[in-house]
Amino acid sequence: MNRRTFLHATAGLGGALLAGVGCTDGPDQSSEPTTPPNDGSNSLSSIGLQLFTLVSPMEEDFEGTLRRVAEVGYKELEFAGYFGRDPDAIRALLDELQLTAPATHVPIEALRSDLAGVLEAAETIGHRYIVCPWISEEERTSTKYLENAHFFTEVGAACKEQGMQFAYHNHDFEFFEIDGHMPFNILLDNTDDELVAFEMDLYWIAKGGQDALQYFAQRPGRFPLWHVKDMAPDESITTVGEGTIDFASIFKERATAGLQHYFVEHDRPEDPFGTITRGFEHLAALTF
């Protein structure tokens, strides 16, 4: 199942709606982040996982899959659908496994049709970030991107009222110009800095021919969430640590980005549990 099919399948969320920065030097979230020395002594903790990586196992055994995720060592989760589970039951399972779920992906259709239900479920489960993961192909025009930027600001205001933060997750297509404009920049330029954050997918921005570090420098603080996803030499997605992306150099700029949570992801792994285990081990050993 691809992401678009999955998100459309979960668009009717309603009331049954369907990762700290995690660095050992992590800043106090209640104060302005400070930049620690990047002397090779920093490492990561509270490593997160985007559960879209495990769609098939989650469909087959929701509870058992989350238990295996906890056994690997992950501490934070980002959901991409709840597979018909009740939010109260999900929260109880997370508490039992000593997991938290600071973020969730929510289709734009659900944000439009039942934002109150989205926020109610998010409050129950403990999400602090509501992330729109995708704009459909028919909406990828400069006019529609501008319209969605205004809509995202409205959603962001509603999230803020509930003590949450709204964010948008990029793919590569946001970095291909339309009518002389880069869609990602349309969203950045036309959303309120305080109300709309961005989840930087480190694979997709590279696939789109752009540099995440340049965006962090140009728009400091707007990227509190990252997808840690690796690129093979042929530009396909591969297991974190087995590709070409220099994650150590990127994590050095975590304070500039405003990083709070980061999630390992692979869209279509042949060996889901092997993939998340090796990705976790790579990040746990990473120094920068």
Secondary structure, 3 states (H helix, E strand, C coil): CCHHHHHHHCCCCHHHCCCCCCECCCCCCCCCCCCCCCCCCCCECCCEEEHHHHHHHHHHCHHHHHHHHHHHCCCEEEECCCCCCCHHHHHHHHHHHCCEEEEEECCHHHHHHCHHHHHHHHHHHCCCEEEECCCCHHHCCHHHHHHHHHHHHHHHHHHHHCCCEEEEECCHHHHCCECCECHHHHHHHCCCCCCEEEEEEHHHHHHCCCCHHHHHHHCCCCCCEEEECEECCCCCEECCCCCCCCHHHHHCCHHHHCCCEEEECCCCCCCHHHHHHHHHHHHHHCCC
